[in-house]
Amino acid sequence: MLGSHNIVAFIQITNVEKAREFYEGILGLRFVKDDGFAAVFDANGIMMRAAVTKEFTPLQSTVLGWQVTNIEEIVGALQKKGVHFEVFGFFKQDELGIWTAPTGDKVAWFKDPDGNVLSVSQHV
């Protein structure tokens, strides 16, 4: 039933201006509108609603990710824009913060201004 319909992605934020600077200015998503409840972005044809809340505790796991074709290039470009990639101590990551799974898939994690864990991944 829903397999032929687009999903809508939701994240929580505390500040529309900071979210817009990050998601639009750094990540390159197209800002659509601020509807008073959420900052709405177009993420390559998928609606992403950054819902405004006074406070929240971000999850410690990935809440939103992008599949990319050249992860090293994307990570490098984001780092040049000031994005910090997380380095975890429980598995080996390269100098860019990219983890390569036994299958050959690659993932790197970073956070938005509210501490939401985001990722970029390249799949084989």
C-alpha positions as CSV (number, residue, x, y, z in Angstrom):
1,M,0.0,0.0,0.0
2,L,2.6,2.6,1.0
3,G,5.4,1.1,-1.1
4,S,4.6,3.5,-4.0
5,H,4.6,6.6,-1.9
6,N,7.5,8.8,-0.7
7,I,8.5,8.8,2.9
8,V,8.7,12.0,5.0
9,A,11.8,12.2,7.2
10,F,11.5,13.8,10.6
11,I,14.2,15.1,13.0
12,Q,14.0,17.3,16.0
13,I,15.7,20.7,16.3
14,T,15.6,23.6,18.8
15,N,16.5,26.5,16.5
16,V,15.3,27.0,13.0
17,E,18.0,29.5,12.1
18,K,20.8,27.2,13.1
19,A,19.2,24.2,11.4
20,R,18.8,26.2,8.2
21,E,22.4,27.3,8.3
22,F,23.5,23.7,8.7
23,Y,21.0,21.8,6.5
24,E,20.8,24.4,3.7
25,G,24.1,26.3,4.0
26,I,26.4,23.4,4.7
27,L,24.7,20.2,3.6
28,G,23.0,21.8,0.5
29,L,19.4,20.8,1.1
30,R,16.9,23.2,-0.4
31,F,14.9,25.1,2.2
32,V,11.2,25.0,1.4
33,K,9.5,26.8,4.3
34,D,9.2,27.4,8.0
35,D,5.6,26.5,8.7
36,G,5.7,27.4,12.4
37,F,6.1,23.8,13.5
38,A,9.1,22.7,11.4
39,A,11.7,23.9,9.0
40,V,10.9,22.0,5.9
41,F,13.7,21.0,3.5
42,D,13.7,19.1,0.1
43,A,16.3,16.3,0.4
44,N,16.5,15.3,-3.3
45,G,12.7,14.9,-3.6
46,I,12.1,13.7,-0.1
47,M,10.5,16.0,2.4
48,M,12.5,16.4,5.6
49,R,10.7,18.1,8.5
50,A,13.0,19.5,11.1
51,A,10.4,19.8,13.9
52,V,11.0,22.5,16.4
53,T,10.9,21.6,20.1
54,K,12.1,23.5,23.2
55,E,14.4,20.7,24.3
56,F,15.1,17.1,23.7
57,T,17.8,14.5,24.1
58,P,19.2,13.4,20.8
59,L,19.4,9.6,20.1
60,Q,22.9,8.1,20.2
61,S,22.2,6.3,16.9
62,T,21.9,7.5,13.4
63,V,18.6,9.3,12.7
64,L,19.2,10.3,9.1
65,G,21.7,9.4,6.4
66,W,22.6,9.9,2.8
67,Q,23.8,7.3,0.4
68,V,26.7,8.6,-1.7
69,T,28.9,7.3,-4.5
70,N,32.2,8.8,-3.4
71,I,32.3,8.9,0.4
72,E,35.9,10.1,0.6
73,E,35.1,13.1,-1.6
74,I,31.9,14.0,0.3
75,V,33.5,13.6,3.8
76,G,36.5,15.8,2.6
77,A,34.2,18.5,1.2
78,L,32.0,18.5,4.4
79,Q,35.2,18.7,6.6
80,K,36.3,21.8,4.6
81,K,32.9,23.4,5.5
82,G,33.6,22.7,9.2
83,V,31.7,19.4,9.7
84,H,33.3,17.2,12.4
85,F,33.2,13.5,11.8
86,E,32.8,11.3,14.8
87,V,35.4,8.7,15.7
88,F,34.3,5.8,17.8
89,G,36.6,3.6,19.8
90,F,34.9,0.3,19.2
91,F,35.8,-0.2,15.5
92,K,38.5,0.9,13.1
93,Q,37.9,4.1,11.2
94,D,40.4,5.7,8.7
95,E,41.9,9.2,9.0
96,L,38.7,10.8,7.6
97,G,36.5,8.9,10.2
98,I,35.2,6.4,7.6
99,W,34.5,2.9,8.8
100,T,34.6,0.1,6.2
101,A,32.4,-2.9,7.1
102,P,33.5,-6.5,6.3
103,T,31.1,-6.3,3.3
104,G,33.0,-3.3,1.8
105,D,30.2,-0.8,2.7
106,K,31.6,2.5,4.1
107,V,30.0,4.8,6.7
108,A,31.0,8.1,8.3
109,W,29.0,9.8,11.1
110,F,28.6,13.5,12.0
111,K,26.2,15.6,14.1
112,D,23.9,18.5,13.4
113,P,23.8,21.6,15.7
114,D,21.3,19.8,18.0
115,G,23.4,16.6,18.3
116,N,21.3,14.5,15.9
117,V,23.6,11.7,14.6
118,L,23.7,11.8,10.8
119,S,25.7,9.7,8.3
120,V,26.9,9.3,4.8
121,S,27.4,5.8,3.4
122,Q,28.6,4.2,0.3
123,H,27.3,0.7,-0.4
124,V,28.8,-2.0,-2.6
